[in-house]
Amino acid sequence: MATEPDTKRAVAFFDGQNLFRHAKAAFGHYHPNFDPTKLFNAVCAAKGLKPFGIRFYTGVPEATKDPMWHSYWSTRLLTMRRAEILVVSRPLRYHKVSVQAPDGTQIETEVPEEKGIDVRLSLDVLRLARQSQFDVAVIFSQDQDLSEVAEDVRQLSIEQNRWLKLVSAYPSSPTATSPRGIDKTEWFPMDQAFYDPCLDPRDYRPPRSMAALPPAAT
């Protein structure tokens, strides 16, 4: 069995849309107001880890379809890059669906969907694990599709006789959409007392007259 290192190097992987949706349900935050650096540092302090970098993944709405939230994310991601956070973004894809209006008629609308973010995040976790870039990957998500990479990293740990761990950090409250972290990882539930001190004090949203909820990417 591989020896647990005294100093555990940790890298954060933020699934931005997933974390926002669950924080909204758990704590009532209606825009992605978490500060990735503060949140990661708080988890590292709680678990005795040494932070070694942050990677942030998110879908971004098209400017022609949702100019307000396109502007929001453009500004937000630029701020993260300036804070030395590695940002990976993808344009949201749109597909048409038929919904029932209040009067009973069927209307067609476009629904945004996030594609490829979980795959890219998984590939990066595995690549950095192979390159010995971390001892612990802290994944801020509850996307169960990521349980597959957790198994891949476990197998890599056995093959290379290295101590490796994946941690799933997620919002936790009685109103949370799910009480579970990612399967095959160590769970780190974050209650509101832990989460709220890690908010970003800057509001990147446009004036209230333009405000709307972020697109519910799936």
C-alpha positions in Angstrom: 0.0 0.0 0.0 1.3 3.5 -1.0 2.5 5.7 1.9 0.3 8.7 2.6 2.4 11.9 2.1 3.0 14.3 5.0 2.3 17.2 2.7 -0.7 16.6 0.5 -0.8 18.8 -2.6 -4.3 19.7 -3.7 -5.7 21.0 -6.9 -9.3 22.3 -7.2 -11.6 21.4 -10.1 -14.8 23.6 -10.1 -17.8 22.6 -12.1 -19.2 26.2 -12.0 -22.7 25.6 -13.2 -23.2 22.5 -11.1 -21.9 24.2 -7.9 -24.1 27.2 -8.6 -27.3 25.2 -9.1 -26.8 23.2 -5.9 -25.9 26.3 -3.9 -29.0 28.0 -5.1 -31.2 25.1 -3.9 -29.2 24.7 -0.6 -28.6 28.3 0.4 -30.8 30.5 -1.8 -28.0 32.2 -3.7 -29.5 33.4 -7.0 -26.2 34.1 -8.9 -22.8 32.3 -8.8 -21.5 34.4 -6.0 -18.9 32.0 -4.6 -15.2 32.9 -4.6 -13.3 29.9 -5.9 -10.1 30.8 -4.1 -11.7 31.4 -0.7 -13.8 28.2 -1.0 -10.8 26.0 -2.0 -8.6 27.5 0.7 -11.3 26.9 3.3 -11.6 23.2 2.3 -7.8 22.8 2.3 -7.6 24.4 5.8 -10.3 22.0 7.0 -8.6 18.9 5.6 -4.9 19.8 6.1 -4.1 20.2 2.4 -1.7 22.5 0.6 -3.4 24.3 -2.3 -1.5 23.9 -5.6 -3.9 25.5 -8.1 -7.5 26.0 -9.2 -9.2 25.1 -12.4 -12.7 26.4 -13.2 -15.1 24.9 -15.8 -18.3 26.4 -17.1 -20.6 26.9 -20.1 -21.2 30.4 -21.3 -24.4 31.7 -23.1 -24.1 33.1 -26.6 -24.1 36.8 -26.8 -26.9 36.9 -29.3 -29.2 34.7 -27.3 -28.5 35.9 -23.7 -26.4 39.1 -23.9 -26.7 39.9 -20.1 -25.4 36.6 -18.9 -22.8 36.4 -21.6 -21.5 39.7 -20.4 -21.7 38.5 -16.8 -19.6 35.4 -17.4 -17.1 37.2 -19.7 -16.4 39.6 -16.8 -16.4 37.0 -14.2 -14.0 34.7 -16.0 -11.6 37.5 -16.8 -11.5 38.3 -13.1 -10.7 34.7 -12.3 -7.9 34.6 -14.9 -6.4 37.7 -13.3 -6.5 35.7 -10.0 -4.4 33.0 -11.6 -7.3 30.6 -11.9 -7.2 28.4 -15.0 -10.5 28.8 -16.8 -12.0 26.3 -19.2 -15.2 27.6 -20.9 -17.5 26.2 -23.6 -20.4 27.9 -25.4 -23.8 26.6 -24.3 -25.7 24.7 -26.9 -29.4 25.4 -27.5 -32.1 23.0 -28.5 -35.8 23.6 -29.2 -38.5 22.2 -26.9 -42.2 22.4 -26.9 -43.8 23.6 -23.7 -47.4 24.3 -22.6 -48.4 27.9 -22.1 -50.9 28.9 -19.3 -53.7 29.0 -21.8 -53.0 25.4 -22.8 -51.4 26.1 -26.2 -48.1 24.6 -27.1 -45.2 27.0 -27.7 -41.7 26.3 -28.9 -38.7 27.7 -26.9 -35.0 27.2 -26.8 -33.3 25.6 -23.8 -29.6 26.1 -23.1 -27.5 23.0 -22.4 -24.0 22.5 -21.2 -22.0 20.0 -23.3 -18.5 18.6 -22.8 -17.6 20.3 -19.5 -17.8 17.2 -17.4 -15.8 15.3 -20.0 -13.1 17.9 -20.1 -13.0 18.1 -16.3 -12.6 14.3 -16.1 -9.8 14.2 -18.6 -7.9 17.0 -16.8 -8.2 15.2 -13.5 -6.8 12.0 -14.9 -4.1 13.8 -16.9 -2.9 15.8 -13.9 -3.0 12.6 -11.8 -0.8 10.8 -14.3 1.6 13.8 -14.3 1.8 13.7 -10.5 0.5 17.3 -10.3 -1.5 16.6 -7.1 -2.1 14.1 -4.3 -5.7 15.2 -3.8 -8.2 16.5 -6.3 -11.0 18.5 -4.8 -13.9 18.5 -7.2 -16.6 21.1 -6.5 -19.5 19.2 -8.1 -22.2 16.5 -7.5 -22.2 15.3 -11.1 -22.3 11.5 -10.8 -20.8 11.2 -14.3 -17.5 12.1 -12.6 -17.6 8.9 -10.6 -16.0 7.2 -13.6 -12.8 9.3 -13.3 -12.7 8.6 -9.6 -12.4 4.9 -10.4 -9.8 5.6 -13.1 -7.7 7.5 -10.5 -8.0 4.7 -8.0 -6.7 2.3 -10.6 -3.8 4.7 -11.5 -3.0 4.8 -7.8 -2.6 1.1 -7.7 -0.6 0.9 -10.9 1.9 3.6 -9.9 1.8 2.7 -6.2 1.0 6.3 -5.3 -1.3 7.7 -2.7 -4.1 9.6 -4.4 -7.5 10.8 -3.3 -10.5 12.5 -4.8 -12.7 14.7 -2.7 -16.2 15.9 -3.7 -17.1 19.2 -2.0 -20.8 20.2 -2.3 -23.4 22.4 -0.6 -25.4 20.7 2.1 -28.7 21.8 3.8 -32.2 20.5 4.4 -33.3 22.1 1.0 -30.3 20.7 -1.0 -31.2 19.0 -4.2 -29.0 16.0 -3.3 -27.4 14.8 0.0 -24.7 12.9 -1.9 -21.3 13.8 -3.2 -19.8 12.1 -6.2 -19.7 8.3 -5.8 -16.3 6.7 -5.2 -14.9 9.9 -3.8 -14.5 11.2 -0.2 -17.5 13.5 0.5 -17.0 17.0 2.0 -20.5 18.6 2.6 -20.4 22.3 3.0 -23.1 23.9 5.2 -24.1 27.5 4.9 -21.9 28.5 7.9 -18.9 27.2 6.0 -20.0 28.4 2.5 -21.1 32.0 3.1 -17.8 33.4 4.4 -16.4 32.3 1.0 -18.6 34.5 -1.1 -17.2 37.0 -3.6 -18.2 40.5 -2.4 -18.3 41.9 -5.9 -21.7 41.5 -7.8 -20.9 40.9 -11.5 -24.5 41.2 -12.5 -25.8 44.1 -14.6 -28.2 46.6 -13.0 -31.3 45.2 -11.3 -33.5 46.5 -14.2 -31.7 43.9 -16.4 -31.3 41.1 -13.9 -32.5 37.6 -14.5 -31.6 34.2 -13.4 -28.7 32.4 -15.0 -29.6 29.9 -17.7 -30.2 26.5 -16.2 -27.6 24.5 -18.1 -27.9 20.8 -17.8 
